[in-house]
């Protein structure tokens, strides 16, 4: 079952961003993932949380594939750099409801 990683990012020190944007999409693809959305101008329709600077949605083949990617040695230095230079929240969801009527 596909899994969806939803990431919100607020940059505190963007020194890591160039290398991340250059390298990480290739890693995601090798892990079976693909970007569904990447917005640097998200629009908040409801809620009290501050609007993040960036929102990304990445599809993976499974929860396990997403978890393996996040724990991989290849991604580790990029994840560490991101955590040092941004405030992020990452959600992983896989319980996709069937279309209405099914």
Secondary structure, DSSP 4 states (H G I P E B T S, - for coil): --EEEEEEEEES-GGGHHHHHHHHHHHHHHTT-EEEEEESS----S-SSPPPSEEEEEEES-HHHHHHHHH-HHHHHHHHHHHHHEEEEEEEE--PPPPTT-
